[in-house]
């Protein structure tokens, strides 16, 4: 006699298993995507987000065929998807940044990935009878939590606002612009198309507005985390991550200053300080000096350029938000593909993702700064750190946004491999982006001049390091590599400072400290990261730049 109830239950169980087989893998990919999209303040209901979710569900449905196969294939497939999902949700890259890897340069990423998969596979094998239902319940909850839970990360917008902070009368307006990755005037390569013309354009800009332009200024450092904290403290430490708080020294941004002698100096002079900074380096937090307002813009985002980008371009950028912290992805790309590329140059290096889009968020920040300056008064200090002309190179010379497929970045060339063709192509993008930046700066300075605010103001423009369009290897640094890494802009306009050009050879740290403290030593060294451990800085003579 047939047991009808048992047969019905069996068919129901079979249908449930079928549905879960084709939906659970996709759900495991969607849950971390929802969290990643909200983390970068992007709408989950936008057309690009919905399209990306559909693609992830389709990938999961394809995996469902293997899951339906049953047995070991089922367990291994689910374990692989679970490993990837946990990696995405727990930011595996950050977890792998352990002390052994940082201090002794031990490459632990492949070990982390392999070990994680083995552990997850063992757990999946033990729970194999109810594995699909457990995963369905767990990731359904994770997806809902990602949708309605609080958004982590650094707050975006105006923070640390203190309306009661007032300035002393009689102090000139201060405008301090930090242009990230801006090469110095004499560092601009003239052996490449557009280089000589860009030198002339920048020189004409600083001449027009009465600056003293230091043509051969340089930074002692190649990393923002070393350059700006030292500059803000009027010092030059020969160790990595000086003046940064723990644990930011060892892990992920935002990197936070533990001291800021510059702001203390502005405070002593009676200035009301307003800051514009990215989520990369935080100079506002934990400061004794009162900051009237701190505007934080995201290091990654493309809301300002959404109308100028195709759906494919927006999907490409969303993939960055999704994959940038994935240890599995980085291991596959860096430890496998890029190693193959170095050994066999014909091997392609896939660069679907874009590691950052700081220029897209920096230009709107510059526009906000320009708007705020229309009401600026003497006794106020405006300090802005802009990720321009920093890579990737996303703008044409007229500031039109390029399609993400046409963006250029040093990271696209493969790990530490830069051909002459790569250099030419990268500088072409760099020159275009620089032209866009100065187009907007010229417009802003014209308005400042017309308003009269530029007349007696103290205006400082400098970089933090060079263009870094170089890939020097141990014992094979060329002059052009040193120049690309260390040459950076410094120009100042201030009462008592004679306009014109200065061909002397000084670090921006020395010039900045001299401007605010009246005196500063200028050791004739640059600090070169060691190949084995970039946290170790080796002092080398500045004569390596070839300008002495």
C-alpha positions in Angstrom: 0.0 0.0 0.0 1.4 3.4 -1.0 2.0 5.9 1.8 0.4 9.0 0.3 1.5 11.3 3.0 5.1 10.2 2.7 5.0 10.6 -1.0 3.5 14.1 -0.7 6.2 15.1 1.8 8.8 13.6 -0.4 7.7 15.6 -3.4 7.5 18.8 -1.3 10.9 18.2 0.0 12.2 17.6 -3.5 10.7 20.8 -4.8 12.1 22.8 -1.9 15.5 21.3 -2.5 15.3 22.2 -6.2 14.4 25.8 -5.4 17.1 26.1 -2.8 19.7 24.6 -5.1 19.2 27.3 -7.7 18.7 30.3 -5.3 21.0 29.8 -2.3 24.3 30.3 -4.2 23.0 33.5 -5.7 21.7 34.6 -2.3 25.2 34.0 -0.9 26.6 36.4 -3.5 23.8 39.0 -3.1 24.1 39.5 0.6 27.6 40.9 0.6 26.8 42.9 -2.5 24.0 44.7 -0.7 26.3 45.6 2.1 29.0 46.8 -0.2 26.7 49.0 -2.2 25.3 50.6 1.0 28.8 51.0 2.3 29.7 53.3 -0.6 26.4 55.3 -0.2 24.9 54.0 -3.5 21.3 53.2 -4.1 20.4 49.5 -4.0 17.3 50.3 -6.1 19.3 52.0 -9.0 19.2 50.3 -12.4 22.9 49.4 -12.1 22.4 47.8 -8.7 19.4 45.8 -9.8 21.2 44.6 -12.9 24.2 43.5 -10.8 21.9 41.6 -8.4 20.3 39.8 -11.4 23.8 38.8 -12.7 24.8 37.4 -9.3 21.5 35.4 -9.1 22.2 34.1 -12.6 25.7 33.0 -11.6 24.2 31.2 -8.6 21.6 29.5 -10.7 24.3 28.1 -13.0 26.0 26.7 -9.9 22.7 25.1 -9.0 23.3 22.6 -11.7 26.4 21.3 -9.9 24.5 21.4 -6.6 21.8 19.3 -8.0 24.4 16.7 -9.0 24.6 15.8 -5.3 27.3 14.0 -3.4 30.8 15.6 -3.1 30.1 18.0 -6.0 27.2 19.5 -4.0 29.3 19.9 -0.9 32.4 21.3 -2.6 30.3 23.8 -4.7 28.5 25.1 -1.6 31.7 25.3 0.3 33.3 27.3 -2.5 30.4 29.8 -2.6 30.4 30.1 1.2 34.1 30.8 1.3 33.7 33.6 -1.2 30.6 35.0 0.6 32.4 35.0 4.0 35.4 36.6 2.4 33.3 39.4 0.9 31.3 40.0 4.1 34.2 39.8 6.5 36.6 41.8 4.3 39.2 39.1 3.9 41.9 41.4 2.7 41.9 43.3 5.9 41.9 40.1 8.0 45.0 38.9 6.1 46.9 42.1 6.9 48.6 40.4 9.9 51.7 41.5 11.8 53.8 38.7 10.2 52.9 39.9 6.7 53.4 43.6 7.6 56.6 43.3 9.6 58.3 40.4 7.8 56.7 40.6 4.3 55.4 37.1 4.5 52.9 36.5 1.7 50.0 35.0 3.6 47.1 35.7 1.2 47.2 32.3 -0.6 47.6 30.5 2.8 44.5 32.4 4.2 42.4 31.5 1.1 43.4 27.8 1.1 43.0 27.3 4.9 39.6 29.1 4.9 38.3 26.8 2.2 39.5 23.7 3.9 37.8 24.7 7.2 34.5 25.7 5.4 34.6 22.5 3.4 34.9 20.4 6.6 32.0 22.3 8.3 29.8 21.9 5.1 30.6 18.1 5.1 29.4 17.8 8.7 26.2 19.7 8.0 25.6 18.3 4.5 22.1 16.8 5.3 20.6 20.2 6.2 23.2 22.5 4.6 21.0 24.1 2.0 18.3 25.1 4.5 20.9 26.4 7.0 22.5 28.5 4.3 19.2 29.8 3.0 18.1 30.9 6.5 21.5 32.4 7.4 21.9 34.4 4.2 18.3 35.6 4.1 18.8 37.1 7.5 22.2 38.6 6.3 20.6 40.2 3.3 17.8 41.8 5.3 20.3 43.0 7.9 22.4 44.5 5.1 19.3 46.2 3.7 18.0 47.8 6.9 21.0 47.8 9.2 23.2 50.8 10.0 25.8 51.7 7.4 29.3 51.3 8.7 32.5 53.2 7.7 33.5 56.8 7.9 30.6 59.3 8.0 30.3 61.4 4.9 29.6 65.1 4.7 30.0 67.8 7.4 31.4 66.5 10.7 33.0 68.0 13.7 31.1 71.2 13.1 31.6 73.8 15.8 29.7 77.0 15.1 31.0 78.7 18.2 34.6 78.7 16.9 35.6 82.3 16.1 38.7 83.9 14.6 40.8 86.8 15.6 40.4 89.9 13.5 43.3 91.1 11.4 44.5 87.8 10.2 44.7 87.2 6.4 42.6 84.5 4.8 44.4 81.2 4.4 43.7 78.8 1.5 45.8 75.6 1.6 45.4 73.2 -1.3 47.0 69.8 -1.2 46.9 68.3 -4.7 47.5 64.5 -4.3 50.0 63.0 -6.7 50.9 66.3 -8.3 54.4 66.2 -9.9 56.6 69.3 -9.7 57.0 71.7 -12.6 60.5 70.6 -13.6 59.5 67.0 -13.0 56.9 67.0 -15.8 58.5 64.9 -18.5 59.1 66.8 -21.7 60.1 63.8 -23.7 56.4 62.8 -24.0 53.7 64.5 -26.0 52.0 67.3 -24.1 54.6 67.5 -21.4 56.3 70.7 -22.5 52.9 72.4 -23.1 51.7 71.4 -19.6 54.8 72.9 -18.0 54.0 76.2 -19.8 50.3 76.1 -18.8 51.1 75.5 -15.1 53.8 78.1 -15.1 51.5 80.7 -16.7 48.8 79.9 -14.1 51.1 80.6 -11.1 52.6 83.7 -12.8 49.1 85.1 -13.5 48.0 84.9 -9.9 51.3 86.2 -8.3 52.7 83.0 -6.8 56.3 82.2 -5.9 56.8 78.9 -7.8 59.4 76.4 -6.6 60.2 74.6 -9.8 62.4 71.9 -8.3 60.6 71.2 -5.0 60.3 67.5 -4.0 58.8 65.3 -1.3 61.0 63.1 0.9 58.3 60.4 0.7 56.4 58.4 -1.9 53.5 57.6 0.3 50.7 60.0 1.5 50.7 58.3 4.9 54.3 59.4 5.4 54.3 62.7 3.5 51.3 64.5 4.9 51.5 63.5 8.6 55.2 64.6 8.6 54.3 67.9 6.8 51.5 68.7 9.2 53.9 68.2 12.1 56.7 70.3 10.6 59.0 67.2 10.7 60.7 64.5 8.7 60.7 61.2 10.4 62.7 58.4 8.8 60.2 55.7 9.9 57.0 54.7 8.2 53.6 55.8 9.6 54.9 58.4 11.9 52.2 60.6 13.6 49.5 58.0 12.8 47.3 56.4 15.5 47.0 52.7 16.1 45.6 50.5 14.6 45.5 52.6 11.5 49.2 52.2 11.0 48.8 48.5 10.2 45.4 48.0 8.6 43.0 50.0 6.4 42.0 53.6 6.0 41.0 56.1 7.3 44.4 56.8 8.6 44.2 59.2 11.5 46.7 61.8 12.7 47.8 61.4 16.3 49.3 64.9 16.3 48.8 68.0 14.2 51.2 70.8 15.0 50.1 72.8 12.0 46.5 73.2 13.3 47.9 74.0 16.7 49.9 76.8 15.0 46.8 78.1 13.3 45.0 77.9 16.6 47.7 80.0 18.3 47.4 82.6 15.5 43.7 82.8 16.1 42.4 81.1 12.9 39.0 79.4 12.4 39.8 76.2 10.6 37.7 74.5 7.9 38.8 71.2 6.4 37.9 69.3 3.3 39.3 65.7 3.3 38.7 62.3 1.9 38.0 59.1 3.8 41.7 58.1 3.2 43.5 60.4 5.7 41.7 62.0 8.6 43.3 65.2 10.0 40.1 66.3 11.8 39.7 63.6 14.4 41.3 63.7 17.9 42.6 67.3 17.4 43.1 69.6 20.3 42.8 72.6 18.0 39.1 73.5 17.4 37.9 72.8 13.9 35.0 74.9 12.8 33.9 72.5 10.1 35.2 69.3 8.6 33.8 68.1 5.3 34.6 64.4 4.5 34.1 63.1 0.9 34.3 59.5 0.0 37.5 58.1 -1.6 35.3 56.0 -3.8 32.1 57.0 -5.5 30.6 58.0 -8.8 27.3 59.7 -8.0 28.5 63.1 -9.4 29.2 61.4 -12.8 26.3 59.0 -13.0 24.7 60.8 -15.9 27.9 60.6 -17.9 28.5 56.9 -17.5 27.0 54.0 -19.4 25.3 51.1 -17.6 28.4 48.9 -18.3 30.6 51.6 -16.9 28.5 51.9 -13.7 28.6 48.1 -13.3 32.3 48.2 -13.7 32.6 50.6 -10.8 30.1 48.7 -8.6 32.3 45.6 -9.1 35.0 47.6 -7.4 32.9 48.3 -4.3 32.1 44.6 -4.3 35.5 43.0 -4.9 38.0 45.5 -3.5 38.2 43.8 -0.1 38.0 40.3 -1.4 41.0 38.2 -0.5 40.0 35.5 -2.9 39.8 37.9 -5.8 43.1 39.6 -4.9 44.8 36.3 -4.5 43.6 35.2 -7.9 44.6 38.4 -9.6 47.8 39.4 -7.8 49.3 36.1 -6.7 48.3 34.2 -9.9 47.6 36.4 -12.9 50.1 39.1 -12.2 52.9 36.6 -11.4 52.1 34.9 -14.7 52.2 38.3 -16.4 55.6 39.1 -15.0 57.0 35.7 -16.1 55.1 35.6 -19.4 54.4 39.2 -20.5 51.8 38.1 -23.1 49.5 36.9 -20.3 46.5 39.3 -19.9 46.0 41.1 -16.6 42.3 41.6 -16.0 41.5 45.1 -14.7 37.7 45.0 -14.6 37.6 46.7 -11.3 38.7 50.3 -10.5 40.6 50.5 -7.2 39.4 54.0 -6.5 37.6 56.9 -8.1 38.8 59.7 -5.9 39.0 62.2 -8.8 35.2 61.8 -9.3 34.5 62.8 -5.7 37.3 65.4 -5.5 36.1 67.7 -8.3 32.7 68.2 -6.6 34.5 68.9 -3.4 36.6 71.6 -5.1 33.3 73.1 -6.3 32.0 73.1 -2.7 35.2 74.7 -1.5 34.8 77.4 -4.2 31.2 78.1 -3.0 32.3 78.3 0.6 35.0 80.7 -0.3 32.5 83.2 -1.5 31.7 84.0 2.1 35.3 83.5 3.4 36.5 86.2 5.8 40.0 87.2 7.2 41.0 84.9 10.1 39.7 81.8 8.4 41.9 78.9 7.2 40.6 76.6 4.5 42.6 73.4 4.2 41.6 71.0 1.4 43.2 67.6 0.5 42.0 66.7 -3.0 42.6 63.4 -4.8 43.6 65.2 -8.0 45.4 64.7 -10.3 45.7 61.3 -8.5 45.0 58.2 -10.6 42.9 56.8 -12.0 42.8 59.3 -14.8 39.1 59.7 -15.4 38.9 63.2 -17.0 39.5 64.6 -20.4 41.2 68.0 -20.5 37.8 69.7 -20.6 36.7 67.7 -17.5 34.4 65.4 -19.5 34.3 62.0 -17.7 35.9 59.2 -19.6 34.2 55.8 -19.8 35.7 53.6 -17.1 37.0 51.2 -19.7 39.3 54.1 -20.8 40.5 55.1 -17.3 44.2 54.6 -16.8 46.1 53.7 -13.6 49.5 52.4 -12.8 47.8 49.4 -11.3 46.5 48.4 -14.8 50.0 47.6 -16.0 50.5 44.5 -13.8 52.6 44.4 -10.6 55.8 46.4 -11.0 56.1 46.2 -14.8 56.1 49.4 -16.7 57.0 49.6 -20.4 57.8 52.7 -22.3 54.4 52.3 -24.0 52.7 52.1 -20.6 54.5 55.2 -19.4 53.5 57.1 -22.5 49.8 56.0 -22.1 49.7 56.7 -18.4 51.2 60.2 -18.8 48.7 61.0 -21.6 45.9 60.3 -19.1 47.7 62.2 -16.3 48.3 65.3 -18.5 44.6 65.3 -19.5 43.5 65.1 -15.8 46.0 67.8 -14.8 44.6 70.1 -17.5 41.1 69.5 -16.2 42.2 70.3 -12.7 43.8 73.6 -13.7 40.8 74.6 -15.8 38.7 74.4 -12.6 41.4 76.0 -10.4 41.7 78.9 -12.9 38.0 79.5 -12.8 38.0 79.5 -9.0 41.0 81.9 -8.7 39.5 84.3 -11.2 36.4 84.6 -9.0 38.5 85.0 -5.9 40.5 87.7 -7.6 37.4 89.5 -8.8 35.9 89.4 -5.2 39.1 90.9 -3.8 39.6 87.9 -1.4 42.9 86.9 -3.2 44.6 90.3 -2.6 46.0 89.8 0.9 45.4 86.1 1.3 47.9 83.4 2.1 47.6 80.7 -0.6 49.6 77.5 -0.5 49.5 74.9 -3.2 51.6 71.7 -2.9 51.6 68.0 -3.5 52.4 65.0 -1.3 54.6 63.0 -3.7 55.2 62.7 -7.5 53.0 61.2 -10.2 54.4 57.8 -9.3 54.2 56.7 -12.9 57.2 54.5 -12.5 58.0 50.9 -11.5 61.6 50.9 -10.2 63.1 47.6 -9.1 65.9 46.9 -6.7 69.2 48.3 -8.0 67.5 49.5 -11.2 66.2 53.0 -10.3 66.6 55.4 -13.2 66.6 59.2 -12.9 63.1 59.4 -14.4 61.9 56.9 -11.7 63.2 59.1 -8.9 61.7 62.2 -10.4 58.3 60.6 -11.0 58.2 59.3 -7.4 59.5 62.4 -5.5 59.1 65.6 -7.6 56.1 67.5 -6.4 54.6 71.0 -6.7 55.0 73.8 -4.2 53.8 77.4 -4.7 52.9 80.1 -2.3 51.3 83.5 -2.5 51.4 85.6 0.6 52.1 89.1 1.9 55.8 89.6 1.9 56.5 86.7 -0.4 58.1 87.9 -3.7 56.3 86.5 -6.8 58.4 84.7 -9.4 60.3 81.4 -9.8 62.8 79.7 -7.5 65.0 76.9 -8.9 66.5 76.0 -5.5 66.3 72.4 -4.5 64.1 72.0 -1.3 61.6 69.6 0.1 58.0 70.8 0.4 58.3 69.9 4.1 61.1 72.4 4.6 59.3 75.1 2.6 56.1 74.6 4.5 57.7 74.6 7.9 59.8 77.6 7.0 56.6 79.5 6.0 54.8 78.8 9.3 57.7 78.5 11.8 60.3 80.7 10.2 63.0 78.1 10.3 63.6 74.5 9.3 66.4 72.1 8.6 66.3 70.4 5.2 68.3 67.1 5.3 69.5 66.2 1.8 67.8 62.8 1.7 64.8 61.1 0.3 63.3 58.0 1.9 62.9 55.0 -0.4 60.7 52.1 0.6 62.5 48.8 0.8 61.5 46.2 -1.8 61.2 43.4 0.8 59.1 45.5 3.2 57.6 48.9 2.1 57.3 49.8 5.8 61.1 50.1 6.0 62.4 53.4 4.6 65.9 53.7 3.3 67.5 57.2 3.2 69.1 58.0 -0.1 70.7 61.3 -1.3 68.5 63.7 -3.1 71.1 63.9 -5.8 69.5 60.8 -7.2 66.9 63.1 -8.8 69.7 64.5 -11.0 69.0 68.2 -10.3 72.2 69.1 -8.5 
